[in-house]
Amino acid sequence: MLSKNDLAEVLKVSLSTINRRLKNGKLPPHTNIGNRVLFPTEGVAVFLTHVSDCQLAVAGGEL
């Protein structure tokens, strides 16, 4: 499981970006435990794969 800080490091964005994307529903599935938000590593991997595929499609197959 990854915390919001861990996910920010993986995605190379700020914690405020993570919070904003979380509010907008633009992050992988997550679990709330108390005040903590945790992201399963498998869900993050699928999310990263999907984002990479979308970027390739937008760039015409080149990145």
N, CA, C and O of each residue as an XYZ file, in Angstrom:
252
protein
N       0.847     -1.180      0.000
C       0.000      0.000      0.000
C       0.898      1.251      0.000
O       1.926      1.302      0.675
N       0.482      2.231     -0.762
C       1.212      3.489     -0.847
C       0.398      4.601     -0.196
O      -0.820      4.673     -0.360
N       1.080      5.459      0.536
C       0.433      6.633      1.113
C       0.345      7.722      0.037
O       0.874      7.562     -1.063
N      -0.319      8.811      0.361
C      -0.394      9.935     -0.586
C       1.003     10.472     -0.875
O       1.309     10.825     -2.014
N       1.850     10.537      0.150
C       3.221     11.013     -0.064
C       3.991     10.075     -0.979
O       4.722     10.523     -1.863
N       3.826      8.768     -0.768
C       4.494      7.792     -1.628
C       4.032      7.943     -3.078
O       4.843      7.936     -4.004
N       2.723      8.078     -3.258
C       2.178      8.221     -4.600
C       2.683      9.492     -5.269
O       2.961      9.496     -6.468
N       2.803     10.567     -4.502
C       3.332     11.825     -5.044
C       4.751     11.621     -5.572
O       5.109     12.152     -6.624
N       5.552     10.855     -4.843
C       6.919     10.574     -5.294
C       6.912      9.734     -6.565
O       7.674     10.005     -7.493
N       6.060      8.719     -6.611
C       5.988      7.843     -7.785
C       5.562      8.634     -9.017
O       6.134      8.470    -10.095
N       4.555      9.493     -8.855
C       4.038     10.269     -9.983
C       4.836     11.539    -10.257
O       4.608     12.218    -11.258
N       5.771     11.857     -9.366
C       6.612     13.058     -9.489
C       5.772     14.326     -9.540
O       5.962     15.197    -10.390
N       4.820     14.399     -8.582
C       3.976     15.578     -8.423
C       3.971     15.970     -6.950
O       4.482     15.234     -6.106
N       3.401     17.119     -6.646
C       3.339     17.577     -5.257
C       2.178     16.919     -4.520
O       1.268     16.360     -5.133
N       2.227     16.996     -3.204
C       1.150     16.463     -2.378
C      -0.146     17.213     -2.641
O      -1.222     16.617     -2.601
N      -0.060     18.512     -2.908
C      -1.286     19.269     -3.205
C      -1.916     18.798     -4.519
O      -3.140     18.810     -4.650
N      -1.104     18.387     -5.484
C      -1.628     17.833     -6.727
C      -2.337     16.513     -6.452
O      -3.401     16.250     -7.014
N      -1.755     15.685     -5.593
C      -2.397     14.424     -5.213
C      -3.745     14.705     -4.559
O      -4.741     14.065     -4.897
N      -3.786     15.643     -3.636
C      -5.039     15.981     -2.957
C      -6.092     16.491     -3.934
O      -7.265     16.137     -3.821
N      -5.684     17.317     -4.887
C      -6.615     17.856     -5.879
C      -7.136     16.742     -6.786
O      -8.335     16.670     -7.054
N      -6.242     15.877     -7.257
C      -6.666     14.778     -8.122
C      -7.527     13.773     -7.369
O      -8.431     13.170     -7.947
N      -7.250     13.593     -6.095
C      -8.066     12.700     -5.270
C      -9.490     13.242     -5.172
O     -10.462     12.495     -5.285
N      -9.594     14.541     -4.962
C     -10.904     15.193     -4.865
C     -11.668     15.107     -6.185
O     -12.892     14.981     -6.194
N     -10.931     15.177     -7.309
C     -11.545     15.131     -8.640
C     -11.733     13.708     -9.160
O     -12.273     13.516    -10.250
N     -11.294     12.709     -8.394
C     -11.443     11.324     -8.820
C     -10.514     10.903     -9.937
O     -10.847     10.010    -10.716
N      -9.353     11.531    -10.029
C      -8.422     11.244    -11.115
C      -7.194     10.470    -10.637
O      -6.089     10.658    -11.147
N      -7.405      9.598     -9.652
C      -6.326      8.755     -9.138
C      -6.800      7.313     -9.095
O      -7.994      7.043     -9.225
N      -5.866      6.387     -8.914
C      -6.276      4.982     -8.840
C      -7.176      4.726     -7.633
O      -7.230      5.546     -6.716
N      -7.880      3.599     -7.627
C      -8.723      3.258     -6.486
C      -7.919      3.288     -5.185
O      -6.734      2.957     -5.163
N      -8.581      3.687     -4.116
C      -7.889      3.833     -2.838
C      -8.768      3.337     -1.701
O      -9.959      3.078     -1.877
N      -8.153      3.211     -0.535
C      -8.846      2.794      0.675
C      -8.622      3.844      1.738
O      -7.501      4.318      1.921
N      -9.679      4.211      2.441
C      -9.551      5.135      3.566
C      -9.505      4.323      4.848
O     -10.397      3.519      5.117
N      -8.466      4.536      5.633
C      -8.340      3.902      6.941
C      -8.140      5.030      7.942
O      -7.057      5.607      8.040
N      -9.195      5.332      8.679
C      -9.147      6.495      9.568
C      -8.981      7.743      8.727
O      -9.770      8.001      7.818
N      -7.952      8.517      9.032
C      -7.658      9.736      8.271
C      -6.663      9.495      7.141
O      -6.298     10.426      6.423
N      -6.228      8.254      6.983
C      -5.221      7.937      5.964
C      -5.883      7.462      4.679
O      -6.913      6.788      4.702
N      -5.278      7.822      3.570
C      -5.693      7.337      2.259
C      -4.547      6.469      1.753
O      -3.405      6.921      1.669
N      -4.861      5.225      1.416
C      -3.839      4.291      0.955
C      -4.210      3.747     -0.419
O      -5.374      3.457     -0.696
N      -3.206      3.616     -1.267
C      -3.390      3.147     -2.636
C      -2.708      1.793     -2.789
O      -1.505      1.683     -2.555
N      -3.462      0.748     -3.182
C      -2.843     -0.557     -3.418
C      -1.821     -0.463     -4.556
O      -2.084      0.176     -5.575
N      -0.670     -1.091     -4.385
C       0.388     -1.000     -5.393
C      -0.067     -1.559     -6.746
O       0.319     -1.037     -7.792
N      -0.882     -2.613     -6.728
C      -1.373     -3.174     -7.997
C      -2.258     -2.168     -8.737
O      -2.182     -2.048     -9.960
N      -3.088     -1.455     -7.997
C      -3.947     -0.450     -8.612
C      -3.147      0.700     -9.200
O      -3.497      1.241    -10.249
N      -2.071      1.069     -8.517
C      -1.202      2.139     -9.020
C      -0.509      1.678    -10.302
O      -0.382      2.450    -11.252
N      -0.062      0.422    -10.331
C       0.603     -0.107    -11.526
C      -0.337     -0.102    -12.722
O       0.063      0.276    -13.823
N      -1.580     -0.518    -12.517
C      -2.572     -0.511    -13.597
C      -2.838      0.922    -14.051
O      -2.929      1.193    -15.248
N      -2.962      1.832    -13.095
C      -3.194      3.243    -13.393
C      -2.050      3.801    -14.244
O      -2.291      4.492    -15.234
N      -0.812      3.502    -13.859
C       0.345      4.007    -14.604
C       0.389      3.435    -16.018
O       0.741      4.139    -16.964
N       0.039      2.179    -16.161
C       0.000      1.555    -17.477
C      -1.056      2.226    -18.346
O      -0.811      2.521    -19.516
N      -2.231      2.464    -17.770
C      -3.318      3.103    -18.518
C      -2.932      4.526    -18.920
O      -3.174      4.934    -20.056
N      -2.343      5.271    -18.014
C      -1.933      6.649    -18.308
C      -0.879      6.648    -19.401
O      -0.935      7.483    -20.304
N       0.081      5.733    -19.344
C       1.130      5.659    -20.366
C       0.539      5.320    -21.721
O       0.943      5.899    -22.730
N      -0.423      4.382    -21.768
C      -1.064      4.026    -23.026
C      -1.816      5.207    -23.616
O      -1.767      5.436    -24.825
N      -2.516      5.960    -22.767
C      -3.260      7.136    -23.234
C      -2.318      8.191    -23.777
O      -2.606      8.810    -24.801
N      -1.191      8.405    -23.102
C      -0.233      9.398    -23.572
C       0.342      8.990    -24.920
O       0.562      9.839    -25.785
N       0.589      7.692    -25.105
C       1.099      7.229    -26.390
C       0.073      7.460    -27.495
O       0.430      7.867    -28.600
N      -1.192      7.202    -27.201
C      -2.232      7.390    -28.199
C      -2.357      8.853    -28.595
O      -2.519      9.168    -29.774
N      -2.284      9.744    -27.619
C      -2.390     11.181    -27.889
C      -1.182     11.663    -28.687
O      -1.312     12.526    -29.555
N       0.003     11.101    -28.391
C       1.230     11.536    -29.066
C       1.413     10.849    -30.407
O       2.447     11.028    -31.050
N       0.441     10.074    -30.839
C       0.555      9.396    -32.130
C       1.517      8.231    -32.100
O       2.116      7.895    -33.122
N       1.675      7.606    -30.942
C       2.550      6.440    -30.822
C       3.970      6.773    -30.415
O       4.785      5.874    -30.207
N       4.272      8.052    -30.300
C       5.614      8.459    -29.895
C       5.543      9.297    -28.642
O       4.661     10.142    -28.488
N       6.472      9.057    -27.757
C       6.526      9.844    -26.544
C       7.896     10.412    -26.345
O       8.137     11.113    -25.363
